[in-house]
Amino acid sequence: MPIRRLGQHVGEVVTVRGWVTHLRSSGKVAFVVARDGHGSVQAVLVKADVTPETWDVFARLTQESAVALTGTVRADARAPGGFELQLRDLTLTGPSPVDYPIQPKEHGVDFLLDHRHLWLRSARQAAILRVRSEIEQGIHDFFYARDFVRVDTPILTAAIGERSGLFSTAYFDEGEAYLAQTGQLYGEAAAAALGRIYTFGPTFRAEKSKTRRHLAEFWMIEPEVAFADSADNMRLQESLVVELVARVLDRRRPELEELERDAGALERVVAPFPRIEYTDAVRTLQSRGSNITWGDDLGAEDEALLVAGAERPVFVCNYPKEAKAFYMKENPADPRTVLCDDCLAPEGYGEIIGGSQREDDHDKLEQRIRAEGLPLDAYQWYLDLRRYGTFVHSGFGLGLERTIAWICGLQHLREAIPFPRMMNRLRP
């Protein structure tokens, strides 16, 4: 019986299987709190009501012992989840040594990351993983409802999409291959076949960064839409973010409470999001004390300063060409800039989405590839998309872990993914 269903079986005898989290005894009455991945339940063991063998099993229990608890379900508002078990039988199915590494006390971050495989069992980490799963399912449901087709793109590639660091490897007789920084270029090809697509998978950046906003391996959601311009692109981003936040509020309130997340801040995330041109953003930042100059990309401090006091995400639009990737569409109104946007989350969480209208002019795209010093032969297939029936199209990348960190109120991305990969961490 999953613990979450106990309320449907009050007065009945059921068996729950799980792991021990807490133990206490007064000598004649013992209490076992166990979790099964669905919830927690308190089980009461009265010495006079069970066999000596069953009572002896309790004495052998330790933190994280795997157990089978058989007893009568009773409603009790004081118990975790509102129900408890009056035990008649207790079975130890998987002993755990008394020196379980993670005890109910403060541990350092490095220690917890070294024991990440066990740290995941804690209530806080389990709550984050449930929110992550809810957001992932919400993403799939959002795009499915809008007739998008999911397309899986290569992880090993000969072409790069961003300027940041690359993980490379020898690839048989084909030379050097790279771990994908983005699925976008392949997504553009798929959009020409299917109209509306999205990719969802791991991406890799070999950046020697130790900030709370960076991981070497993270997950990206990248839609690509044929015949959509930059304005259409921002409306899609806005709709996705609003729907994901609303879904978590609706379905994962207990997890938000476990994380002590201010739900009120999330309830204020509604459309439309404010939009500000990059040039105006620079002026605003300078007036607030930033040393940024026109042409610089926005750093984490600038992003936080720009959205200070905002209750909703903010779009910053049309960055300088030199600050952005080669594939972005030149802005007809100001050729120094490109038609792009960053979606900045409030509360100092910074960029969660980067999007743009793609350059659909073959010659301009080729010029940008050459200007960036990229190998033209690796991008001939990408240029073909402009050679054979070019079309206006746009897309974006939503960083899953950054979005989770914002919605959950986490201080570091390392908690937003089950097993984080960072500059100084490859295990477990």
Beta strands, then each sheet from edge to edge (+ up, - down):
strand 1: 13-25
strand 2: 29-35
strand 3: 40-46
strand 4: 66-75
strand 5: 83-94
strand 6: 149-150
strand 7: 156-157
strand 8: 168-170
strand 9: 176-179
strand 10: 196-204
strand 11: 217-226
strand 12: 275-277
strand 13: 314-317
strand 14: 340-345
strand 15: 350-357
strand 16: 393-399
sheet 1: 1+ 2- 3+ 5+ 4- 1+
sheet 2: 6+ 10+ 11- 16+ 15- 14+ 13- 12-
sheet 3: 7+ 9- 8+
end
